Amino acid sequence: MDEWSKTVEKTINPSHEPKLKNTVQENPSVYPSNVYITPIAKAYNNQYGKPCSRRDWDEQLERGIKGDQIMWDGPPLNRPQPAPGDLMIIWFYKKQVQVYSITEVLKPSQRLPTWSMNIGQRDRRVVYLENPITIDWLTWLSLDGFKRCMGTTNVNSCKNNIIEYWLSHK
């Protein structure tokens, strides 16, 4: 090989860059970094301008039945923000929780028009939720899950327990 060919070869394949074999690689499994929790009220809140998690969640269940994307508000902006692969817990007091995988995070402008009544939450990001698992209340408590939940927030105290349970049941 002449000097010119060696120069061209080095330009195309510099020696400091590894040469990759042509292999088929599966999509890597995403390990959740954060876990979020949001409570669903037992009854509808009919006060104008006040959020109603029951109404909003029922709307999401209807969307899921129709084959539309299930989505929810992310946490307040003063909390760590979600990313795809994180988990969102839908919390039903003394009944169960549902653990969803967050598949996409969108800007607040992507909020559903029906959420316009939730005046105090217009700045929150929107998360797409998929692949739920249900955890009964007693199992939830055995994972040190929250007995009380007031508003959407991140989970720290029992995060690893929840992630391990979710990984073993997804």
N, C-alpha and C positions, 0 to 999 in steps of 0.2 A: 504494500500500500504506500503510495507516495505521500509527501508532506501535506499536500492540498487535501487529499482524501481523509487523512488523520484529523486535520483541522475541522473539516465539515462534520466528521463523525463526533468529535468532541462538542461541537456547537449543537448538534441535534441531541446528543446524549451526554451531557456533562458527567464526568466521573463522580461528582459528589451527589448526584441524584440516583437513588436506587432504581434498578430496572425491575419493573413489576411483571410477574407472570400473568398470563391471561387466565384468571380463575373466576368462577362464578361465586359470588359471596352473597349469603343471605343477609336480609336487613338485620342490623344488630338490634338486640333487645334493649329497650330503653328502661333504665332504672330510674324511678321517680326521684326527683330532688326535693320536691315540696308536696305537702298535702294540705288541702284546704277543706273547710267544712262550712256548710250553710244550713240553717234550720228551715224547716217547712212548717208553717203554722197549722194548727188543728182546724181553724175556722177562717172564713173570709173576713178581711178587714174592709169595711165599706166606707171608711173616712176618705174624703177627697184628698188626693195628693200624698197619701200615705202608702208605702209599699205593701203589697199583699203577696207574700211568698206562696200561699196556697193557690191563689188564682193563677199566678205566673207558672207554678209547677204543673198545675192541671193543664195549662196551655201547652207546656212542653210535652207532657204525656200524649196529648192529642196529636201534636206534631209528629212524635215518634210513631204513633199508630198509622199515620198517613204516609210514613216513609220520609218525612222531613227531618232535618238536622235538629237534634236536641242541643240547646244552648243555655247558658246561664251567665249571670254577672260574675266577674272576678271580684277579688277582695278590694277594699278601699286602697287608694293610691299610696297611703302611708304604710302599707304592709308589703312584704315581698310579693312580687308579681309572678303569676303563673307562666309556665312554658309548656309546649307540647311534651307529653310524657309524664307530667305531674298528675296527681290524683285530686278529684273533687268528691267530697262526701256529702251526700244529701241525707240530712238528719231528721228522723221522725221520732219525736219524744216517746220513750218507753215502748216503741214498736220495733224499729229496725233502722239500719242505715243502708244506703246504697253507695257503693264506691265506683266512680266512673273514671275512666282515663281521659285526660284532657288531650285532645288531638290537634287543636288549633287555637290560637289566641288572636282575636281581632280588635281593632280600634273601637272606642266607644261609639263612633259614628255608625257602626254596624248593628247597634241595638235594634231590637224589634220595635216597630211603631207602637205596639200594644204596651210596651214598657214605659211609655211617656208619662204615665201617672206616677212613676217612681222618681219623683222630683229630686230627691237627695242623692240619687245614684247614677246620674247621667254621665259622670266622668269615668265610670268603671269600664274596664275592658270586658269583652265578651269571650267566653270560652265555649268551645265545642266539646260535647261530652259523648263518649261511646263506651261500649262493652262493660255494662255495669255488672257488679256482683252484689248480692244482698247478704247482709250480716244481721242475724237476729239480735235482739237487744241484749240477751244474756252473754252471747259471745262477744258482742261489742264491749260490754263492761269488762269481760275477762281480758280484753286487749288494752285495758285502761282507757277506753274511749270516754269522751266527754259525757257526763250525766246531764249537764246543762249546756245550752248553746244559744247565744244571743248575737245574731248577726254573722255575716260571712267573715271568716278570718282564717289564718293559717294555723296548722296544728304542729306543735313542737313536742309536747310531753310524751305522746304515744305514737309519734310519726313512724318510728322504725317498726313497731308492732304491726301497725296497719299496712305498711309496705310489704312486710314479710307475709302477712296473711293474704294480701291481694296477689302477690306473686305466686303463692302456693294454690290459689283458687281461680286464677284467670284462665 
